[in-house]
Structure formats: C-alpha cells, structure tokens
Amino acid sequence: MKIIHSIILLLCFSPLCQAQNDWEDTPDTMAIISRAKADAVLKHFDTIQAPKLLYSLDDTYYYLIIKNSPSHKEYYIVLDSLGLIEKLYYIKDEAKTRKQKRLKKQYQGLLSEAEPIFDLNKYHADFITGLSEPNYTSGRYSYFVVIDTDGKRYGEYRLSAVTSPSPINSNLWMYLIRRLSHETAKDTKKAP
C-alpha cells in the first residue's frame, strides 16, 4: 500500500517539478520590467544608428554609451517614479581641477582596458537573471545590455550590482559603476 501511495505522490509532483524548471528558464517579472524601462530610455536615442551599451541601477539611474568615432558619446539618465525621464544629459569630460583630471585619467584607463566594448563576440546571448553558483552577490539590482544597430541584444542581464563572477569584463563593470555612481553623487548634491 505504501508503494502505491508513493507512486501516486511521485506522479502528482512530477508535473509541478517540470513546471518549476520551465519557470526558472524564463526571465522573472522584475527582469522584464527592467528591460521595458531600459527600452523606454533607449527609445529616446532611436535616431542614432550606432551600437549602444546601457547600464542601470534600480531601474532609475542609467549610464548610456553610444559607439562613435573617435570617442564614444556618454549620457546620464534618471527616471522618475512613473518611469519617465526626469534628467538626461550628455557627459562632457571637462577636467578643470586636479581632482577632475585625476578622475578623468582613471576613467580613461578603465575604459581602455575594457576595450573593445562593442565587440559583440565578447558577450553572451542569453538574458541572465541569476547565476547557478555565484561566489558573491550584493547591492541593488543592476541591468546591462548592448544593442547592435539592428536592435539585437547582447550580454543582457539583471543581477545584483556586485556579482562575482561578473558576466561582463570586470574593467567595463568598474567603469560603468564608478561613472554612474559619480554622476549620481553629483546629481544628488545639486538637489535641494
């Protein structure tokens, strides 16, 4: 009798386990929301026919790099609570003070070590929303994607801001997180 009962339980839970495995293969709801907000930001740059790299924290603060010759164009964007663009400005690398010159040199070093950031072969093709065995995760959620001129996505992920191993080049990650943090800090100092 116990064998029959065990077989019945096994047959009942097998479809549930398979459904859970199927569910784990699809991006979670928050990842879909992150993608939708990123797409809303990218829509403002649709007229620029060039590859774009976008990084965000909390689906609120965005750092966008657009491939351009001889240097990339970079933007800082902030969304309000409704998901509308509250702030958008072009990052000018003007260095007037000694501290600004030192920061500029550090940023250029990180970005040059990460180059070529628009080499699409360096990025994975899946939408990563979790790592099976991360060494370390911490911080707010971040979103990353590279979009080619045809709108195809590369390297897309939604993970904790500090995730080891990082799904992208560590120098690129350091560049993005430092630039975004710097711009956010400047922005909050200006706020009343």
Secondary structure, 3 states (H helix, E strand, C coil): CHHHHHHHHHHHHHHHHHHHHHHHCCCCHHHHHHHHHHHHHHHCCCCCCCCEEEEEECCCEEEEEECCCCCCEEEEEEECCCCCEEEEEECCCCCCCHHHHHHHHHHHHHHHHHCCCCCHHHCCCCCECCCCCCCEEEEEEEEEEEECCCCCEEEEEEEEEEEECCCCCHHHHHHHHHHHHHHHHHHHHHCC
